[in-house]
Structures are given as C-alpha cells and as structure tokens.
Amino acid sequence: MLVNEKFRELDREVPGQVVGMFLYIASHNPCHKMAVEEDLEFTTASASRNLKWLTIKKSNGKPGMNLVETTLETDGSRRLLCHLTTKGKVFIDQILSILND
C-alpha cells in the first residue's frame, strides 16, 4: 500500500497501467517503447498515452510526473528510447527502500 501512496503523491489519479509502465522502464532502464508495448501487451496508443503521464506533459496538456524522458534512437531507426529522469531515479530508489523495509 505504501508504494501506491508514493505514486499518488505525484498524481492522485494515476492509473495502474502507468504504474506498471514506470516499473517496467525502471527495471529495464533504458528500453525501447516497442519493448514496453510487447512485454506489457499495450497497444501503441495505450503505451503512448501512459508514457505521457510519466513524461513532462500529459496528452491533455497538464503537467506529467516527469519520471521518464524519451529520445529518438540515434541509429536512424526512429525508435523511441525511454529512460528515467533524475527525478525518476530518485523515485525508484524511494520505492525500493519501501519494498526492502
């Protein structure tokens, strides 16, 4: 329950899919958005929408959680690479601390 509360400190309405996506990215940091879609069985649209919650701005233009950044792969493939922000790294450390207590 404490982990859920930690997420709710950042956004009271955070969906479970967003939490799952963050934990996936944190455990595979960095990872491709396509890998997230495949492993979590998200549609492309669902993955994009959930990823927006974790970045700087949600799809609706409201502030996001700023836990994840995305960049385009430099190999020319145009694949989206997801990685934790500094805030995301601190946040996952806090979650791990809760889980290890």
Jmol script that loads the backbone (N, CA, C; Angstrom):
load data "model"
ATOM      1  N   MET A   1       0.812  -1.188   0.000  1.00  0.00           N
ATOM      2  CA  MET A   1       0.000   0.000   0.000  1.00  0.00           C
ATOM      3  C   MET A   1       0.859   1.257   0.000  1.00  0.00           C
ATOM      4  N   LEU A   2       2.000   1.227   0.633  1.00  0.00           N
ATOM      5  CA  LEU A   2       2.866   2.404   0.704  1.00  0.00           C
ATOM      6  C   LEU A   2       3.374   2.823  -0.671  1.00  0.00           C
ATOM      7  N   VAL A   3       3.623   1.855  -1.550  1.00  0.00           N
ATOM      8  CA  VAL A   3       4.090   2.183  -2.897  1.00  0.00           C
ATOM      9  C   VAL A   3       2.994   2.920  -3.660  1.00  0.00           C
ATOM     10  N   ASN A   4       1.755   2.451  -3.557  1.00  0.00           N
ATOM     11  CA  ASN A   4       0.647   3.153  -4.202  1.00  0.00           C
ATOM     12  C   ASN A   4       0.548   4.581  -3.704  1.00  0.00           C
ATOM     13  N   GLU A   5       0.694   4.769  -2.411  1.00  0.00           N
ATOM     14  CA  GLU A   5       0.620   6.108  -1.828  1.00  0.00           C
ATOM     15  C   GLU A   5       1.729   6.996  -2.373  1.00  0.00           C
ATOM     16  N   LYS A   6       2.897   6.429  -2.586  1.00  0.00           N
ATOM     17  CA  LYS A   6       4.024   7.198  -3.140  1.00  0.00           C
ATOM     18  C   LYS A   6       3.675   7.713  -4.536  1.00  0.00           C
ATOM     19  N   PHE A   7       3.087   6.868  -5.365  1.00  0.00           N
ATOM     20  CA  PHE A   7       2.670   7.297  -6.699  1.00  0.00           C
ATOM     21  C   PHE A   7       1.573   8.355  -6.605  1.00  0.00           C
ATOM     22  N   ARG A   8       0.661   8.170  -5.676  1.00  0.00           N
ATOM     23  CA  ARG A   8      -0.454   9.107  -5.536  1.00  0.00           C
ATOM     24  C   ARG A   8       0.000  10.464  -5.023  1.00  0.00           C
ATOM     25  N   GLU A   9       1.171  10.543  -4.396  1.00  0.00           N
ATOM     26  CA  GLU A   9       1.739  11.837  -4.011  1.00  0.00           C
ATOM     27  C   GLU A   9       2.053  12.670  -5.254  1.00  0.00           C
ATOM     28  N   LEU A  10       2.422  11.992  -6.329  1.00  0.00           N
ATOM     29  CA  LEU A  10       2.752  12.688  -7.576  1.00  0.00           C
ATOM     30  C   LEU A  10       1.510  13.017  -8.387  1.00  0.00           C
ATOM     31  N   ASP A  11       0.537  12.117  -8.360  1.00  0.00           N
ATOM     32  CA  ASP A  11      -0.701  12.326  -9.116  1.00  0.00           C
ATOM     33  C   ASP A  11      -1.793  11.477  -8.472  1.00  0.00           C
ATOM     34  N   ARG A  12      -2.796  12.118  -7.922  1.00  0.00           N
ATOM     35  CA  ARG A  12      -3.864  11.414  -7.200  1.00  0.00           C
ATOM     36  C   ARG A  12      -4.649  10.447  -8.078  1.00  0.00           C
ATOM     37  N   GLU A  13      -4.627  10.655  -9.393  1.00  0.00           N
ATOM     38  CA  GLU A  13      -5.444   9.846 -10.303  1.00  0.00           C
ATOM     39  C   GLU A  13      -4.615   8.907 -11.180  1.00  0.00           C
ATOM     40  N   VAL A  14      -3.402   8.583 -10.760  1.00  0.00           N
ATOM     41  CA  VAL A  14      -2.516   7.762 -11.586  1.00  0.00           C
ATOM     42  C   VAL A  14      -3.120   6.371 -11.814  1.00  0.00           C
ATOM     43  N   PRO A  15      -3.267   5.968 -13.089  1.00  0.00           N
ATOM     44  CA  PRO A  15      -3.799   4.630 -13.390  1.00  0.00           C
ATOM     45  C   PRO A  15      -2.764   3.535 -13.127  1.00  0.00           C
ATOM     46  N   GLY A  16      -3.247   2.346 -12.869  1.00  0.00           N
ATOM     47  CA  GLY A  16      -2.369   1.203 -12.643  1.00  0.00           C
ATOM     48  C   GLY A  16      -1.464   0.903 -13.828  1.00  0.00           C
ATOM     49  N   GLN A  17      -1.958   1.127 -15.056  1.00  0.00           N
ATOM     50  CA  GLN A  17      -1.123   0.885 -16.240  1.00  0.00           C
ATOM     51  C   GLN A  17       0.090   1.808 -16.253  1.00  0.00           C
ATOM     52  N   VAL A  18      -0.069   3.023 -15.770  1.00  0.00           N
ATOM     53  CA  VAL A  18       1.047   3.974 -15.715  1.00  0.00           C
ATOM     54  C   VAL A  18       2.074   3.494 -14.694  1.00  0.00           C
ATOM     55  N   VAL A  19       1.599   3.022 -13.559  1.00  0.00           N
ATOM     56  CA  VAL A  19       2.490   2.483 -12.524  1.00  0.00           C
ATOM     57  C   VAL A  19       3.272   1.298 -13.091  1.00  0.00           C
ATOM     58  N   GLY A  20       2.553   0.377 -13.757  1.00  0.00           N
ATOM     59  CA  GLY A  20       3.216  -0.781 -14.361  1.00  0.00           C
ATOM     60  C   GLY A  20       4.249  -0.384 -15.397  1.00  0.00           C
ATOM     61  N   MET A  21       3.922   0.608 -16.195  1.00  0.00           N
ATOM     62  CA  MET A  21       4.853   1.060 -17.221  1.00  0.00           C
ATOM     63  C   MET A  21       6.102   1.670 -16.585  1.00  0.00           C
ATOM     64  N   PHE A  22       5.920   2.466 -15.535  1.00  0.00           N
ATOM     65  CA  PHE A  22       7.080   3.045 -14.858  1.00  0.00           C
ATOM     66  C   PHE A  22       7.980   1.959 -14.285  1.00  0.00           C
ATOM     67  N   LEU A  23       7.377   0.988 -13.624  1.00  0.00           N
ATOM     68  CA  LEU A  23       8.176  -0.086 -13.025  1.00  0.00           C
ATOM     69  C   LEU A  23       8.908  -0.889 -14.096  1.00  0.00           C
ATOM     70  N   TYR A  24       8.266  -1.088 -15.242  1.00  0.00           N
ATOM     71  CA  TYR A  24       8.926  -1.786 -16.352  1.00  0.00           C
ATOM     72  C   TYR A  24      10.124  -0.980 -16.838  1.00  0.00           C
ATOM     73  N   ILE A  25       9.913   0.300 -17.099  1.00  0.00           N
ATOM     74  CA  ILE A  25      11.006   1.147 -17.606  1.00  0.00           C
ATOM     75  C   ILE A  25      12.137   1.203 -16.588  1.00  0.00           C
ATOM     76  N   ALA A  26      11.793   1.345 -15.311  1.00  0.00           N
ATOM     77  CA  ALA A  26      12.819   1.413 -14.264  1.00  0.00           C
ATOM     78  C   ALA A  26      13.638   0.132 -14.193  1.00  0.00           C
ATOM     79  N   SER A  27      12.997  -1.002 -14.422  1.00  0.00           N
ATOM     80  CA  SER A  27      13.717  -2.274 -14.329  1.00  0.00           C
ATOM     81  C   SER A  27      14.460  -2.629 -15.611  1.00  0.00           C
ATOM     82  N   HIS A  28      14.214  -1.901 -16.692  1.00  0.00           N
ATOM     83  CA  HIS A  28      14.886  -2.147 -17.968  1.00  0.00           C
ATOM     84  C   HIS A  28      15.608  -0.895 -18.473  1.00  0.00           C
ATOM     85  N   ASN A  29      15.860   0.047 -17.617  1.00  0.00           N
ATOM     86  CA  ASN A  29      16.371   1.360 -17.977  1.00  0.00           C
ATOM     87  C   ASN A  29      17.731   1.305 -18.673  1.00  0.00           C
ATOM     88  N   PRO A  30      17.847   1.831 -19.885  1.00  0.00           N
ATOM     89  CA  PRO A  30      16.813   2.353 -20.780  1.00  0.00           C
ATOM     90  C   PRO A  30      16.173   1.202 -21.572  1.00  0.00           C
ATOM     91  N   CYS A  31      15.035   1.499 -22.194  1.00  0.00           N
ATOM     92  CA  CYS A  31      14.369   0.485 -23.010  1.00  0.00           C
ATOM     93  C   CYS A  31      13.605   1.164 -24.143  1.00  0.00           C
ATOM     94  N   HIS A  32      13.285   0.386 -25.158  1.00  0.00           N
ATOM     95  CA  HIS A  32      12.514   0.902 -26.284  1.00  0.00           C
ATOM     96  C   HIS A  32      11.025   0.851 -25.977  1.00  0.00           C
ATOM     97  N   LYS A  33      10.312   1.846 -26.434  1.00  0.00           N
ATOM     98  CA  LYS A  33       8.855   1.889 -26.242  1.00  0.00           C
ATOM     99  C   LYS A  33       8.211   0.636 -26.830  1.00  0.00           C
ATOM    100  N   MET A  34       8.722   0.160 -27.934  1.00  0.00           N
ATOM    101  CA  MET A  34       8.159  -1.036 -28.567  1.00  0.00           C
ATOM    102  C   MET A  34       8.284  -2.256 -27.648  1.00  0.00           C
ATOM    103  N   ALA A  35       9.374  -2.352 -26.902  1.00  0.00           N
ATOM    104  CA  ALA A  35       9.551  -3.461 -25.957  1.00  0.00           C
ATOM    105  C   ALA A  35       8.516  -3.376 -24.842  1.00  0.00           C
ATOM    106  N   VAL A  36       8.250  -2.161 -24.381  1.00  0.00           N
ATOM    107  CA  VAL A  36       7.220  -1.967 -23.352  1.00  0.00           C
ATOM    108  C   VAL A  36       5.875  -2.449 -23.888  1.00  0.00           C
ATOM    109  N   GLU A  37       5.544  -2.025 -25.105  1.00  0.00           N
ATOM    110  CA  GLU A  37       4.268  -2.415 -25.724  1.00  0.00           C
ATOM    111  C   GLU A  37       4.142  -3.929 -25.805  1.00  0.00           C
ATOM    112  N   GLU A  38       5.192  -4.583 -26.276  1.00  0.00           N
ATOM    113  CA  GLU A  38       5.152  -6.030 -26.447  1.00  0.00           C
ATOM    114  C   GLU A  38       5.072  -6.754 -25.106  1.00  0.00           C
ATOM    115  N   ASP A  39       5.944  -6.381 -24.175  1.00  0.00           N
ATOM    116  CA  ASP A  39       6.017  -7.114 -22.905  1.00  0.00           C
ATOM    117  C   ASP A  39       4.804  -6.868 -22.007  1.00  0.00           C
ATOM    118  N   LEU A  40       4.246  -5.662 -22.042  1.00  0.00           N
ATOM    119  CA  LEU A  40       3.079  -5.359 -21.216  1.00  0.00           C
ATOM    120  C   LEU A  40       1.770  -5.528 -21.973  1.00  0.00           C
ATOM    121  N   GLU A  41       1.886  -5.916 -23.241  1.00  0.00           N
ATOM    122  CA  GLU A  41       0.720  -6.141 -24.107  1.00  0.00           C
ATOM    123  C   GLU A  41      -0.173  -4.901 -24.197  1.00  0.00           C
ATOM    124  N   PHE A  42       0.476  -3.750 -24.405  1.00  0.00           N
ATOM    125  CA  PHE A  42      -0.226  -2.487 -24.626  1.00  0.00           C
ATOM    126  C   PHE A  42      -0.334  -2.249 -26.122  1.00  0.00           C
ATOM    127  N   THR A  43      -1.421  -1.622 -26.540  1.00  0.00           N
ATOM    128  CA  THR A  43      -1.475  -1.139 -27.916  1.00  0.00           C
ATOM    129  C   THR A  43      -0.528   0.047 -28.011  1.00  0.00           C
ATOM    130  N   THR A  44      -0.192   0.429 -29.231  1.00  0.00           N
ATOM    131  CA  THR A  44       0.675   1.591 -29.429  1.00  0.00           C
ATOM    132  C   THR A  44       0.044   2.836 -28.818  1.00  0.00           C
ATOM    133  N   ALA A  45      -1.266   3.006 -29.028  1.00  0.00           N
ATOM    134  CA  ALA A  45      -1.961   4.179 -28.489  1.00  0.00           C
ATOM    135  C   ALA A  45      -1.956   4.183 -26.965  1.00  0.00           C
ATOM    136  N   SER A  46      -2.219   3.031 -26.358  1.00  0.00           N
ATOM    137  CA  SER A  46      -2.233   2.929 -24.903  1.00  0.00           C
ATOM    138  C   SER A  46      -0.847   3.207 -24.328  1.00  0.00           C
ATOM    139  N   ALA A  47       0.183   2.654 -24.941  1.00  0.00           N
ATOM    140  CA  ALA A  47       1.549   2.886 -24.475  1.00  0.00           C
ATOM    141  C   ALA A  47       1.904   4.368 -24.574  1.00  0.00           C
ATOM    142  N   SER A  48       1.532   4.994 -25.670  1.00  0.00           N
ATOM    143  CA  SER A  48       1.815   6.421 -25.845  1.00  0.00           C
ATOM    144  C   SER A  48       1.109   7.257 -24.788  1.00  0.00           C
ATOM    145  N   ARG A  49      -0.152   6.968 -24.548  1.00  0.00           N
ATOM    146  CA  ARG A  49      -0.952   7.703 -23.561  1.00  0.00           C
ATOM    147  C   ARG A  49      -0.371   7.523 -22.158  1.00  0.00           C
ATOM    148  N   ASN A  50      -0.031   6.295 -21.802  1.00  0.00           N
ATOM    149  CA  ASN A  50       0.536   6.034 -20.476  1.00  0.00           C
ATOM    150  C   ASN A  50       1.918   6.648 -20.324  1.00  0.00           C
ATOM    151  N   LEU A  51       2.700   6.614 -21.386  1.00  0.00           N
ATOM    152  CA  LEU A  51       4.034   7.203 -21.349  1.00  0.00           C
ATOM    153  C   LEU A  51       3.957   8.705 -21.114  1.00  0.00           C
ATOM    154  N   LYS A  52       2.955   9.353 -21.680  1.00  0.00           N
ATOM    155  CA  LYS A  52       2.786  10.797 -21.484  1.00  0.00           C
ATOM    156  C   LYS A  52       2.595  11.139 -20.006  1.00  0.00           C
ATOM    157  N   TRP A  53       1.899  10.290 -19.251  1.00  0.00           N
ATOM    158  CA  TRP A  53       1.740  10.527 -17.806  1.00  0.00           C
ATOM    159  C   TRP A  53       3.104  10.587 -17.128  1.00  0.00           C
ATOM    160  N   LEU A  54       4.036   9.778 -17.608  1.00  0.00           N
ATOM    161  CA  LEU A  54       5.336   9.654 -16.961  1.00  0.00           C
ATOM    162  C   LEU A  54       6.329  10.723 -17.400  1.00  0.00           C
ATOM    163  N   THR A  55       6.051  11.398 -18.500  1.00  0.00           N
ATOM    164  CA  THR A  55       6.963  12.424 -19.007  1.00  0.00           C
ATOM    165  C   THR A  55       6.572  13.793 -18.462  1.00  0.00           C
ATOM    166  N   ILE A  56       7.067  14.826 -19.087  1.00  0.00           N
ATOM    167  CA  ILE A  56       6.890  16.190 -18.593  1.00  0.00           C
ATOM    168  C   ILE A  56       5.466  16.716 -18.784  1.00  0.00           C
ATOM    169  N   LYS A  57       4.737  16.208 -19.794  1.00  0.00           N
ATOM    170  CA  LYS A  57       3.406  16.721 -20.078  1.00  0.00           C
ATOM    171  C   LYS A  57       2.489  15.599 -20.535  1.00  0.00           C
ATOM    172  N   LYS A  58       1.299  15.512 -19.925  1.00  0.00           N
ATOM    173  CA  LYS A  58       0.303  14.515 -20.305  1.00  0.00           C
ATOM    174  C   LYS A  58      -0.313  14.875 -21.657  1.00  0.00           C
ATOM    175  N   SER A  59      -1.044  13.947 -22.225  1.00  0.00           N
ATOM    176  CA  SER A  59      -1.714  14.160 -23.506  1.00  0.00           C
ATOM    177  C   SER A  59      -2.689  15.329 -23.465  1.00  0.00           C
ATOM    178  N   ASN A  60      -3.299  15.574 -22.309  1.00  0.00           N
ATOM    179  CA  ASN A  60      -4.275  16.647 -22.187  1.00  0.00           C
ATOM    180  C   ASN A  60      -3.625  18.013 -21.932  1.00  0.00           C
ATOM    181  N   GLY A  61      -2.290  18.062 -21.971  1.00  0.00           N
ATOM    182  CA  GLY A  61      -1.570  19.308 -21.773  1.00  0.00           C
ATOM    183  C   GLY A  61      -1.238  19.625 -20.331  1.00  0.00           C
ATOM    184  N   LYS A  62      -1.787  18.852 -19.392  1.00  0.00           N
ATOM    185  CA  LYS A  62      -1.484  19.067 -17.980  1.00  0.00           C
ATOM    186  C   LYS A  62      -0.094  18.517 -17.668  1.00  0.00           C
ATOM    187  N   PRO A  63       0.510  18.995 -16.586  1.00  0.00           N
ATOM    188  CA  PRO A  63       1.845  18.503 -16.230  1.00  0.00           C
ATOM    189  C   PRO A  63       1.855  16.999 -15.977  1.00  0.00           C
ATOM    190  N   GLY A  64       2.890  16.343 -16.474  1.00  0.00           N
ATOM    191  CA  GLY A  64       3.082  14.925 -16.215  1.00  0.00           C
ATOM    192  C   GLY A  64       3.912  14.728 -14.960  1.00  0.00           C
ATOM    193  N   MET A  65       4.318  13.500 -14.717  1.00  0.00           N
ATOM    194  CA  MET A  65       5.054  13.157 -13.499  1.00  0.00           C
ATOM    195  C   MET A  65       6.553  13.426 -13.615  1.00  0.00           C
ATOM    196  N   ASN A  66       7.051  13.591 -14.820  1.00  0.00           N
ATOM    197  CA  ASN A  66       8.464  13.881 -15.083  1.00  0.00           C
ATOM    198  C   ASN A  66       9.403  12.811 -14.509  1.00  0.00           C
ATOM    199  N   LEU A  67       9.006  11.554 -14.637  1.00  0.00           N
ATOM    200  CA  LEU A  67       9.828  10.441 -14.167  1.00  0.00           C
ATOM    201  C   LEU A  67      10.602   9.781 -15.306  1.00  0.00           C
ATOM    202  N   VAL A  68      10.139  10.009 -16.544  1.00  0.00           N
ATOM    203  CA  VAL A  68      10.723   9.354 -17.714  1.00  0.00           C
ATOM    204  C   VAL A  68      10.927  10.386 -18.820  1.00  0.00           C
ATOM    205  N   GLU A  69      12.029  10.237 -19.535  1.00  0.00           N
ATOM    206  CA  GLU A  69      12.295  11.029 -20.738  1.00  0.00           C
ATOM    207  C   GLU A  69      12.311  10.089 -21.928  1.00  0.00           C
ATOM    208  N   THR A  70      12.006  10.618 -23.082  1.00  0.00           N
ATOM    209  CA  THR A  70      12.101   9.827 -24.303  1.00  0.00           C
ATOM    210  C   THR A  70      13.004  10.546 -25.284  1.00  0.00           C
ATOM    211  N   THR A  71      13.753   9.756 -26.019  1.00  0.00           N
ATOM    212  CA  THR A  71      14.608  10.279 -27.082  1.00  0.00           C
ATOM    213  C   THR A  71      14.498   9.336 -28.267  1.00  0.00           C
ATOM    214  N   LEU A  72      14.774   9.867 -29.432  1.00  0.00           N
ATOM    215  CA  LEU A  72      14.814   9.009 -30.618  1.00  0.00           C
ATOM    216  C   LEU A  72      16.140   8.286 -30.667  1.00  0.00           C
ATOM    217  N   GLU A  73      16.106   7.024 -31.033  1.00  0.00           N
ATOM    218  CA  GLU A  73      17.318   6.221 -31.187  1.00  0.00           C
ATOM    219  C   GLU A  73      18.220   6.898 -32.217  1.00  0.00           C
ATOM    220  N   THR A  74      19.495   6.915 -31.966  1.00  0.00           N
ATOM    221  CA  THR A  74      20.436   7.612 -32.841  1.00  0.00           C
ATOM    222  C   THR A  74      20.858   6.809 -34.064  1.00  0.00           C
ATOM    223  N   ASP A  75      20.378   5.570 -34.175  1.00  0.00           N
ATOM    224  CA  ASP A  75      20.794   4.730 -35.296  1.00  0.00           C
ATOM    225  C   ASP A  75      19.967   4.964 -36.567  1.00  0.00           C
ATOM    226  N   GLY A  76      19.084   5.960 -36.524  1.00  0.00           N
ATOM    227  CA  GLY A  76      18.268   6.256 -37.695  1.00  0.00           C
ATOM    228  C   GLY A  76      16.991   5.457 -37.781  1.00  0.00           C
ATOM    229  N   SER A  77      16.722   4.580 -36.822  1.00  0.00           N
ATOM    230  CA  SER A  77      15.544   3.716 -36.870  1.00  0.00           C
ATOM    231  C   SER A  77      14.275   4.431 -36.415  1.00  0.00           C
ATOM    232  N   ARG A  78      14.413   5.577 -35.792  1.00  0.00           N
ATOM    233  CA  ARG A  78      13.296   6.370 -35.273  1.00  0.00           C
ATOM    234  C   ARG A  78      12.555   5.663 -34.137  1.00  0.00           C
ATOM    235  N   ARG A  79      13.198   4.662 -33.521  1.00  0.00           N
ATOM    236  CA  ARG A  79      12.592   4.014 -32.358  1.00  0.00           C
ATOM    237  C   ARG A  79      12.727   4.934 -31.153  1.00  0.00           C
ATOM    238  N   LEU A  80      11.712   4.927 -30.313  1.00  0.00           N
ATOM    239  CA  LEU A  80      11.694   5.770 -29.129  1.00  0.00           C
ATOM    240  C   LEU A  80      12.350   5.033 -27.971  1.00  0.00           C
ATOM    241  N   LEU A  81      13.328   5.678 -27.367  1.00  0.00           N
ATOM    242  CA  LEU A  81      14.052   5.115 -26.233  1.00  0.00           C
ATOM    243  C   LEU A  81      13.551   5.804 -24.960  1.00  0.00           C
ATOM    244  N   CYS A  82      13.154   5.010 -23.978  1.00  0.00           N
ATOM    245  CA  CYS A  82      12.630   5.522 -22.714  1.00  0.00           C
ATOM    246  C   CYS A  82      13.690   5.338 -21.633  1.00  0.00           C
ATOM    247  N   HIS A  83      13.931   6.387 -20.855  1.00  0.00           N
ATOM    248  CA  HIS A  83      14.881   6.257 -19.756  1.00  0.00           C
ATOM    249  C   HIS A  83      14.449   7.158 -18.606  1.00  0.00           C
ATOM    250  N   LEU A  84      14.873   6.808 -17.408  1.00  0.00           N
ATOM    251  CA  LEU A  84      14.486   7.550 -16.217  1.00  0.00           C
ATOM    252  C   LEU A  84      15.143   8.920 -16.177  1.00  0.00           C
ATOM    253  N   THR A  85      14.390   9.906 -15.720  1.00  0.00           N
ATOM    254  CA  THR A  85      14.948  11.215 -15.428  1.00  0.00           C
ATOM    255  C   THR A  85      15.654  11.120 -14.076  1.00  0.00           C
ATOM    256  N   THR A  86      16.317  12.178 -13.693  1.00  0.00           N
ATOM    257  CA  THR A  86      16.918  12.211 -12.356  1.00  0.00           C
ATOM    258  C   THR A  86      15.843  12.015 -11.304  1.00  0.00           C
ATOM    259  N   LYS A  87      14.706  12.677 -11.477  1.00  0.00           N
ATOM    260  CA  LYS A  87      13.581  12.519 -10.556  1.00  0.00           C
ATOM    261  C   LYS A  87      13.092  11.069 -10.543  1.00  0.00           C
ATOM    262  N   GLY A  88      13.069  10.430 -11.709  1.00  0.00           N
ATOM    263  CA  GLY A  88      12.646   9.034 -11.802  1.00  0.00           C
ATOM    264  C   GLY A  88      13.586   8.099 -11.061  1.00  0.00           C
ATOM    265  N   LYS A  89      14.886   8.380 -11.136  1.00  0.00           N
ATOM    266  CA  LYS A  89      15.874   7.556 -10.432  1.00  0.00           C
ATOM    267  C   LYS A  89      15.718   7.693  -8.919  1.00  0.00           C
ATOM    268  N   VAL A  90      15.509   8.926  -8.457  1.00  0.00           N
ATOM    269  CA  VAL A  90      15.286   9.151  -7.024  1.00  0.00           C
ATOM    270  C   VAL A  90      14.003   8.448  -6.587  1.00  0.00           C
ATOM    271  N   PHE A  91      12.964   8.550  -7.413  1.00  0.00           N
ATOM    272  CA  PHE A  91      11.668   7.960  -7.088  1.00  0.00           C
ATOM    273  C   PHE A  91      11.757   6.439  -6.991  1.00  0.00           C
ATOM    274  N   ILE A  92      12.434   5.799  -7.933  1.00  0.00           N
ATOM    275  CA  ILE A  92      12.545   4.337  -7.877  1.00  0.00           C
ATOM    276  C   ILE A  92      13.379   3.909  -6.670  1.00  0.00           C
ATOM    277  N   ASP A  93      14.374   4.704  -6.296  1.00  0.00           N
ATOM    278  CA  ASP A  93      15.145   4.401  -5.088  1.00  0.00           C
ATOM    279  C   ASP A  93      14.249   4.464  -3.850  1.00  0.00           C
ATOM    280  N   GLN A  94      13.318   5.428  -3.828  1.00  0.00           N
ATOM    281  CA  GLN A  94      12.386   5.545  -2.701  1.00  0.00           C
ATOM    282  C   GLN A  94      11.445   4.334  -2.658  1.00  0.00           C
ATOM    283  N   ILE A  95      11.008   3.900  -3.819  1.00  0.00           N
ATOM    284  CA  ILE A  95      10.131   2.727  -3.881  1.00  0.00           C
ATOM    285  C   ILE A  95      10.871   1.480  -3.409  1.00  0.00           C
ATOM    286  N   LEU A  96      12.096   1.309  -3.880  1.00  0.00           N
ATOM    287  CA  LEU A  96      12.886   0.149  -3.463  1.00  0.00           C
ATOM    288  C   LEU A  96      13.132   0.173  -1.961  1.00  0.00           C
ATOM    289  N   SER A  97      13.324   1.343  -1.401  1.00  0.00           N
ATOM    290  CA  SER A  97      13.515   1.470   0.040  1.00  0.00           C
ATOM    291  C   SER A  97      12.264   1.010   0.786  1.00  0.00           C
ATOM    292  N   ILE A  98      11.097   1.398   0.283  1.00  0.00           N
ATOM    293  CA  ILE A  98       9.840   0.973   0.907  1.00  0.00           C
ATOM    294  C   ILE A  98       9.714  -0.547   0.828  1.00  0.00           C
ATOM    295  N   LEU A  99      10.016  -1.110  -0.332  1.00  0.00           N
ATOM    296  CA  LEU A  99       9.871  -2.550  -0.521  1.00  0.00           C
ATOM    297  C   LEU A  99      10.872  -3.361   0.289  1.00  0.00           C
ATOM    298  N   ASN A 100      12.039  -2.788   0.559  1.00  0.00           N
ATOM    299  CA  ASN A 100      13.075  -3.500   1.290  1.00  0.00           C
ATOM    300  C   ASN A 100      12.954  -3.357   2.802  1.00  0.00           C
ATOM    301  N   ASP A 101      12.056  -2.497   3.255  1.00  0.00           N
ATOM    302  CA  ASP A 101      11.868  -2.335   4.717  1.00  0.00           C
ATOM    303  C   ASP A 101      11.016  -3.433   5.286  1.00  0.00           C
TER     304      ASP A 101
END
end "model"
wireframe off; spacefill off
backbone 0.3
color backbone group
